[in-house]
Amino acid sequence: MEIDLVGESIKFMILGMTVVFVFLMILVQFMKLQAYIIGKYFPDPVATPAPTSPKGPAEDEQARVAAIIAAVTEFRKSKSNSKG
């Protein structure tokens, strides 16, 4: 009784790869079903838009410039205090 080891190993390899492939296909389908069920019964809450400030773009730019000037002024004051 002679056993062809190469032939048997190829059979087991094909069987193993088939089992893994089928398992992965079932897993993918199960994950799609799970995503569908979760999306149907637990939808994402609809985000309400944040209230916008009534200021126009010019006023916003002026406020930004004022903040920059104030920051630079404070920085210069702190630099002059640390030197003397």
N, CA, C and O atoms as a MOPAC input file, in Angstrom:
PM7 MOZYME 1SCF
protein

 N      0.84700 1    -1.16100 1     0.00000 1
 C      0.00000 1     0.00000 1     0.00000 1
 C      0.90200 1     1.23700 1     0.00000 1
 O      1.49200 1     1.59800 1     1.01800 1
 N      0.98900 1     1.86000 1    -1.14400 1
 C      1.84000 1     3.03200 1    -1.30300 1
 C      0.97500 1     4.28500 1    -1.23900 1
 O     -0.04300 1     4.38400 1    -1.92400 1
 N      1.38700 1     5.23700 1    -0.41200 1
 C      0.62900 1     6.47800 1    -0.23300 1
 C      1.38400 1     7.59500 1    -0.92900 1
 O      2.57900 1     7.80000 1    -0.71600 1
 N      0.65400 1     8.30100 1    -1.75900 1
 C      1.25200 1     9.44200 1    -2.45800 1
 C      1.14000 1    10.67100 1    -1.54700 1
 O      0.08700 1    11.30600 1    -1.48700 1
 N      2.22100 1    11.00300 1    -0.84300 1
 C      2.18100 1    12.08000 1     0.13900 1
 C      1.97600 1    13.44700 1    -0.49400 1
 O      1.30500 1    14.30200 1     0.08300 1
 N      2.54300 1    13.66200 1    -1.67000 1
 C      2.37500 1    14.95500 1    -2.33400 1
 C      0.91900 1    15.14600 1    -2.74300 1
 O      0.36400 1    16.22900 1    -2.55700 1
 N      0.30500 1    14.12900 1    -3.28700 1
 C     -1.10200 1    14.20600 1    -3.69200 1
 C     -2.01600 1    14.43400 1    -2.49900 1
 O     -2.94900 1    15.23300 1    -2.56800 1
 N     -1.74300 1    13.72400 1    -1.39800 1
 C     -2.55300 1    13.90600 1    -0.19100 1
 C     -2.37800 1    15.31800 1     0.38100 1
 O     -3.34500 1    15.92300 1     0.84300 1
 N     -1.15700 1    15.83700 1     0.35100 1
 C     -0.93900 1    17.18300 1     0.89400 1
 C     -1.63700 1    18.24100 1     0.04100 1
 O     -2.14500 1    19.23200 1     0.56500 1
 N     -1.65700 1    18.02400 1    -1.28200 1
 C     -2.36500 1    18.97000 1    -2.16200 1
 C     -3.86300 1    18.91800 1    -1.88800 1
 O     -4.52300 1    19.95700 1    -1.88600 1
 N     -4.40900 1    17.72800 1    -1.65600 1
 C     -5.83800 1    17.59800 1    -1.33100 1
 C     -6.15800 1    18.34600 1    -0.03900 1
 O     -7.14200 1    19.08300 1     0.03200 1
 N     -5.31400 1    18.14900 1     0.98900 1
 C     -5.55600 1    18.83700 1     2.25500 1
 C     -5.40100 1    20.35000 1     2.12000 1
 O     -6.12900 1    21.11100 1     2.75700 1
 N     -4.47000 1    20.77600 1     1.30600 1
 C     -4.28000 1    22.20500 1     1.08500 1
 C     -5.51700 1    22.80200 1     0.42700 1
 O     -6.00100 1    23.84900 1     0.85600 1
 N     -6.02900 1    22.15200 1    -0.60200 1
 C     -7.22300 1    22.64900 1    -1.29300 1
 C     -8.42500 1    22.62500 1    -0.35800 1
 O     -9.21900 1    23.56500 1    -0.34200 1
 N     -8.56300 1    21.55500 1     0.42000 1
 C     -9.67000 1    21.47400 1     1.37300 1
 C     -9.57300 1    22.60800 1     2.40900 1
 O    -10.57400 1    23.25800 1     2.71000 1
 N     -8.38400 1    22.83900 1     2.94600 1
 C     -8.20200 1    23.89000 1     3.94500 1
 C     -8.46800 1    25.27000 1     3.37600 1
 O     -9.13100 1    26.08700 1     4.01500 1
 N     -7.96100 1    25.53800 1     2.18400 1
 C     -8.19000 1    26.84100 1     1.57000 1
 C     -9.66700 1    27.05500 1     1.26000 1
 O    -10.17200 1    28.17000 1     1.39300 1
 N    -10.35800 1    26.00400 1     0.85200 1
 C    -11.79300 1    26.10500 1     0.57200 1
 C    -12.56800 1    26.40800 1     1.84200 1
 O    -13.46100 1    27.25500 1     1.84700 1
 N    -12.22300 1    25.71200 1     2.92100 1
 C    -12.91700 1    25.95100 1     4.19000 1
 C    -12.69900 1    27.39100 1     4.64800 1
 O    -13.64900 1    28.04700 1     5.07600 1
 N    -11.47600 1    27.89200 1     4.56800 1
 C    -11.19000 1    29.27400 1     4.97100 1
 C    -11.92700 1    30.25900 1     4.07900 1
 O    -12.47800 1    31.24200 1     4.57600 1
 N    -11.95000 1    30.02000 1     2.78100 1
 C    -12.63800 1    30.91600 1     1.85300 1
 C    -14.13300 1    30.96700 1     2.16000 1
 O    -14.72400 1    32.04500 1     2.20200 1
 N    -14.74100 1    29.80100 1     2.37400 1
 C    -16.17900 1    29.75900 1     2.67400 1
 C    -16.45700 1    30.46600 1     3.99500 1
 O    -17.42400 1    31.22000 1     4.10700 1
 N    -15.61300 1    30.22300 1     4.99600 1
 C    -15.79500 1    30.89200 1     6.28100 1
 C    -15.71900 1    32.41000 1     6.12800 1
 O    -16.53500 1    33.12800 1     6.70500 1
 N    -14.75300 1    32.90300 1     5.36300 1
 C    -14.62400 1    34.34800 1     5.17300 1
 C    -15.81100 1    34.92500 1     4.41100 1
 O    -16.26100 1    36.03100 1     4.71100 1
 N    -16.31900 1    34.19000 1     3.43200 1
 C    -17.49900 1    34.67000 1     2.69900 1
 C    -18.71100 1    34.75000 1     3.63500 1
 O    -19.47800 1    35.71100 1     3.57400 1
 N    -18.88200 1    33.76500 1     4.48200 1
 C    -19.99000 1    33.79200 1     5.43800 1
 C    -19.79800 1    34.94500 1     6.41800 1
 O    -20.76200 1    35.62900 1     6.76100 1
 N    -18.58100 1    35.16600 1     6.86700 1
 C    -18.29500 1    36.25400 1     7.79300 1
 C    -18.60300 1    37.61400 1     7.16900 1
 O    -19.17400 1    38.48000 1     7.83200 1
 N    -18.23700 1    37.80900 1     5.91800 1
 C    -18.51600 1    39.07200 1     5.23400 1
 C    -20.02100 1    39.29300 1     5.11300 1
 O    -20.50900 1    40.39600 1     5.35700 1
 N    -20.74800 1    38.25800 1     4.74000 1
 C    -22.20200 1    38.39000 1     4.61300 1
 C    -22.84200 1    38.67900 1     5.96800 1
 O    -23.76800 1    39.48500 1     6.05800 1
 N    -22.35500 1    38.02800 1     7.01600 1
 C    -22.88000 1    38.27000 1     8.35200 1
 C    -22.60900 1    39.71100 1     8.78700 1
 O    -23.47700 1    40.34100 1     9.39200 1
 N    -21.43500 1    40.23600 1     8.49300 1
 C    -21.10400 1    41.61100 1     8.86400 1
 C    -21.97800 1    42.61100 1     8.09800 1
 O    -22.40000 1    43.62100 1     8.66100 1
 N    -22.24900 1    42.33500 1     6.82600 1
 C    -23.14100 1    43.21000 1     6.05200 1
 C    -24.55000 1    43.20200 1     6.64400 1
 O    -25.18800 1    44.24900 1     6.75600 1
 N    -25.03400 1    42.00900 1     7.02500 1
 C    -26.35200 1    41.89900 1     7.63000 1
 C    -26.38900 1    42.64800 1     8.95500 1
 O    -27.36000 1    43.34700 1     9.24400 1
 N    -25.35900 1    42.51100 1     9.75000 1
 C    -25.28000 1    43.20400 1    11.02600 1
 C    -25.27700 1    44.71700 1    10.82500 1
 O    -25.96000 1    45.43200 1    11.55800 1
 N    -24.52900 1    45.21300 1     9.85600 1
 C    -24.49000 1    46.65000 1     9.58400 1
 C    -25.85700 1    47.14400 1     9.13300 1
 O    -26.27700 1    48.23900 1     9.50900 1
 N    -26.55100 1    46.35000 1     8.33500 1
 C    -27.89100 1    46.73600 1     7.87800 1
 C    -28.85900 1    46.81200 1     9.05500 1
 O    -29.62800 1    47.76600 1     9.16500 1
 N    -28.82200 1    45.81100 1     9.93300 1
 C    -29.74100 1    45.78100 1    11.07700 1
 C    -29.44400 1    46.94000 1    12.02400 1
 O    -30.36400 1    47.61800 1    12.48300 1
 N    -28.17600 1    47.17000 1    12.31600 1
 C    -27.82400 1    48.26400 1    13.21500 1
 C    -28.21200 1    49.60800 1    12.59800 1
 O    -28.72000 1    50.48400 1    13.29700 1
 N    -27.97900 1    49.77400 1    11.31200 1
 C    -28.34900 1    51.01700 1    10.63700 1
 C    -29.84900 1    51.24400 1    10.60100 1
 O    -30.30800 1    52.38500 1    10.62900 1
 N    -30.61200 1    50.16700 1    10.53900 1
 C    -32.06700 1    50.29200 1    10.46300 1
 C    -32.67100 1    50.62200 1    11.82600 1
 O    -33.53900 1    51.49000 1    11.91600 1
 N    -32.23000 1    49.94900 1    12.88600 1
 C    -32.83800 1    50.12800 1    14.19700 1
 C    -32.13000 1    51.15500 1    15.08300 1
 O    -32.72200 1    51.65500 1    16.03900 1
 N    -30.87400 1    51.47200 1    14.77700 1
 C    -30.13600 1    52.45900 1    15.54600 1
 C    -29.47100 1    53.45400 1    14.59400 1
 O    -28.24700 1    53.45200 1    14.46000 1
 N    -30.25800 1    54.30000 1    13.93300 1
 C    -29.65500 1    55.23400 1    12.96500 1
 C    -28.82100 1    56.28700 1    13.67700 1
 O    -29.01600 1    56.56200 1    14.86100 1
 N    -27.88800 1    56.87000 1    12.93600 1
 C    -27.06000 1    57.94800 1    13.47800 1
 C    -27.94600 1    59.15800 1    13.73200 1
 O    -28.81100 1    59.47000 1    12.91300 1
 N    -27.74400 1    59.84500 1    14.85200 1
 C    -28.55300 1    61.04600 1    15.09700 1
 C    -28.18700 1    62.13200 1    14.09600 1
 O    -27.02700 1    62.29500 1    13.71600 1
 N    -29.19800 1    62.86000 1    13.68600 1
 C    -28.99300 1    63.93300 1    12.72300 1
 C    -28.42500 1    65.12500 1    13.47000 1
 O    -29.03000 1    65.62100 1    14.42100 1
 N    -27.28700 1    65.57100 1    13.04500 1
 C    -26.63100 1    66.69300 1    13.70800 1
 C    -27.32400 1    67.99200 1    13.31500 1
 O    -27.56500 1    68.25600 1    12.13700 1
 N    -27.63700 1    68.79100 1    14.32200 1
 C    -28.23200 1    70.08900 1    14.02900 1
 C    -27.10300 1    71.07600 1    13.78000 1
 O    -26.08800 1    71.03600 1    14.47600 1
 N    -27.25700 1    71.94200 1    12.82400 1
 C    -26.17600 1    72.88900 1    12.53500 1
 C    -25.99700 1    73.85600 1    13.70100 1
 O    -26.96800 1    74.27400 1    14.33100 1
 N    -24.77300 1    74.19400 1    13.97100 1
 C    -24.46900 1    75.12000 1    15.06000 1
 C    -24.98000 1    76.50600 1    14.70000 1
 O    -24.91000 1    76.91900 1    13.54200 1
 N    -25.49000 1    77.22000 1    15.68700 1
 C    -25.98600 1    78.57200 1    15.37100 1
 C    -24.82300 1    79.45700 1    14.96100 1
 O    -23.76500 1    79.47200 1    15.59100 1
 N    -25.05100 1    80.17800 1    13.90800 1
 C    -24.01000 1    81.06400 1    13.40200 1
 C    -24.11900 1    82.41800 1    14.09000 1
 O    -25.20600 1    82.84800 1    14.47600 1
 N    -23.00400 1    83.06700 1    14.23400 1
 C    -23.00900 1    84.38200 1    14.85600 1
 C    -23.59800 1    85.39300 1    13.86400 1
 O    -23.39600 1    85.27200 1    12.65600 1
 N    -24.31800 1    86.37800 1    14.37500 1
 C    -24.94100 1    87.34600 1    13.46400 1
 C    -23.93900 1    88.31900 1    12.85800 1
 O    -24.30100 1    89.13900 1    12.01400 1
 N    -22.67000 1    88.23200 1    13.28900 1
 C    -21.66900 1    89.14600 1    12.74100 1
 C    -21.38600 1    88.80200 1    11.28600 1
 O    -21.44800 1    87.64400 1    10.87300 1
 N    -21.08200 1    89.81200 1    10.54700 1
 C    -20.71800 1    89.61500 1     9.15400 1
 C    -19.23600 1    89.31700 1     9.03800 1
 O    -18.51900 1    89.36100 1    10.03800 1
 N    -18.76600 1    89.01800 1     7.84500 1
 C    -17.35400 1    88.68900 1     7.67300 1
 C    -16.42500 1    89.85600 1     7.99300 1
 O    -15.30200 1    89.63100 1     8.44300 1
 N    -16.86400 1    91.09900 1     7.77400 1
 C    -16.01300 1    92.25600 1     8.06200 1
 C    -15.81200 1    92.40700 1     9.56400 1
 O    -14.70000 1    92.67600 1    10.01800 1
 N    -16.88800 1    92.23300 1    10.34100 1
 C    -16.78500 1    92.33200 1    11.79600 1
 C    -15.92900 1    91.20900 1    12.35300 1
 O    -15.17600 1    91.41400 1    13.30600 1
 N    -16.03700 1    90.02800 1    11.77000 1
 C    -15.23200 1    88.89600 1    12.21000 1
 C    -13.75300 1    89.16600 1    11.95100 1
 O    -12.90000 1    88.83400 1    12.77500 1
 N    -13.45800 1    89.76600 1    10.81300 1
 C    -12.07000 1    90.09300 1    10.46900 1
 C    -11.52700 1    91.16800 1    11.41700 1
 O    -10.36900 1    91.10900 1    11.83100 1
 N    -12.35900 1    92.13900 1    11.75200 1
 C    -11.93000 1    93.18200 1    12.68500 1
 C    -11.64800 1    92.60100 1    14.06400 1
 O    -10.67700 1    92.99500 1    14.71100 1
 N    -12.46600 1    91.68600 1    14.51500 1
 C    -12.24900 1    91.05100 1    15.81600 1
 C    -10.96700 1    90.23800 1    15.80300 1
 O    -10.24300 1    90.21700 1    16.79900 1
 N    -10.67500 1    89.57500 1    14.70800 1
 C     -9.45100 1    88.77800 1    14.58600 1
 C     -8.21700 1    89.68000 1    14.62200 1
 O     -7.23000 1    89.36400 1    15.28700 1
 N     -8.27800 1    90.80300 1    13.90200 1
 C     -7.15500 1    91.74600 1    13.89300 1
 C     -6.95000 1    92.32700 1    15.28300 1
 O     -5.81000 1    92.47400 1    15.72500 1
 N     -8.03300 1    92.66200 1    15.98000 1
 C     -7.92200 1    93.21500 1    17.32900 1
 C     -7.30000 1    92.19400 1    18.27900 1
 O     -6.49400 1    92.55900 1    19.13400 1
 N     -7.65900 1    90.93900 1    18.14000 1
 C     -7.09000 1    89.90400 1    18.99500 1
 C     -5.59700 1    89.73500 1    18.72300 1
 O     -4.82300 1    89.52800 1    19.65700 1
 N     -5.18900 1    89.82000 1    17.47600 1
 C     -3.77100 1    89.69100 1    17.12500 1
 C     -2.98000 1    90.86500 1    17.68600 1
 O     -1.89000 1    90.68100 1    18.23000 1
 N     -3.52500 1    92.07100 1    17.55600 1
 C     -2.83800 1    93.25500 1    18.06600 1
 C     -2.69700 1    93.16500 1    19.58500 1
 O     -1.64400 1    93.49500 1    20.13100 1
 N     -3.75200 1    92.71900 1    20.26800 1
 C     -3.68800 1    92.57700 1    21.72500 1
 C     -2.65600 1    91.53700 1    22.12800 1
 O     -1.93300 1    91.73700 1    23.10400 1
 N     -2.57200 1    90.44100 1    21.40500 1
 C     -1.59400 1    89.40200 1    21.72300 1
 C     -0.17700 1    89.89900 1    21.51900 1
 O      0.69400 1    89.62300 1    22.34400 1
 N      0.07400 1    90.62100 1    20.44400 1
 C      1.41400 1    91.14800 1    20.18000 1
 C      1.78700 1    92.18000 1    21.23700 1
 O      2.93000 1    92.21100 1    21.69200 1
 N      0.84300 1    93.02100 1    21.63100 1
 C      1.10900 1    94.03000 1    22.64800 1
 C      1.46900 1    93.37700 1    23.98300 1
 O      2.41600 1    93.80300 1    24.64400 1
 N      0.72600 1    92.35100 1    24.38100 1
 C      1.02300 1    91.64600 1    25.63100 1
 C      2.37600 1    90.94800 1    25.55500 1
 O      3.11600 1    90.91700 1    26.53800 1
 N      2.69500 1    90.39800 1    24.40800 1
 C      3.98800 1    89.73100 1    24.23600 1
 C      5.12800 1    90.73000 1    24.38500 1
 O      6.13300 1    90.43800 1    25.03300 1
 N      4.97300 1    91.91200 1    23.78400 1
 C      6.02200 1    92.94300 1    23.87900 1
 C      6.16600 1    93.43300 1    25.32300 1
 O      7.27900 1    93.69300 1    25.78000 1
 N      5.03500 1    93.56200 1    26.04800 1
 C      5.10900 1    93.98300 1    27.44000 1
 C      5.86100 1    92.95700 1    28.27400 1
 O      6.69800 1    93.31900 1    29.10200 1
 N      5.57000 1    91.69200 1    28.06200 1
 C      6.23500 1    90.65500 1    28.84300 1
 C      7.71300 1    90.56700 1    28.51300 1
 O      8.52000 1    90.27200 1    29.39400 1
 N      8.08700 1    90.81500 1    27.26500 1
 C      9.50500 1    90.81200 1    26.84300 1
 C     10.25400 1    91.97700 1    27.49200 1
 O     11.38400 1    91.81500 1    27.95100 1
 N      9.61000 1    93.16900 1    27.52700 1
 C     10.29300 1    94.33500 1    28.09300 1
 C     10.41500 1    94.20500 1    29.61300 1
 O     11.38100 1    94.70900 1    30.18500 1
 N      9.46800 1    93.54800 1    30.28100 1
 C      9.52600 1    93.34200 1    31.72100 1
 C     10.60600 1    92.32300 1    32.08200 1
 O     11.23100 1    92.44200 1    33.13600 1
 N     10.83000 1    91.35200 1    31.25000 1
 C     11.82800 1    90.33400 1    31.57600 1
 C     13.24100 1    90.82200 1    31.33100 1
 O     14.17700 1    90.30600 1    31.94200 1
 N     13.42800 1    91.80600 1    30.45100 1
 C     14.76300 1    92.34000 1    30.16200 1
 C     15.25300 1    93.26100 1    31.29700 1
 O     16.43800 1    93.24600 1    31.63000 1
 N     14.36500 1    94.04700 1    31.88300 1
 C     14.77900 1    95.05800 1    32.83100 1
 C     14.68700 1    94.66000 1    34.22900 1
 O     15.01500 1    95.44600 1    35.11800 1

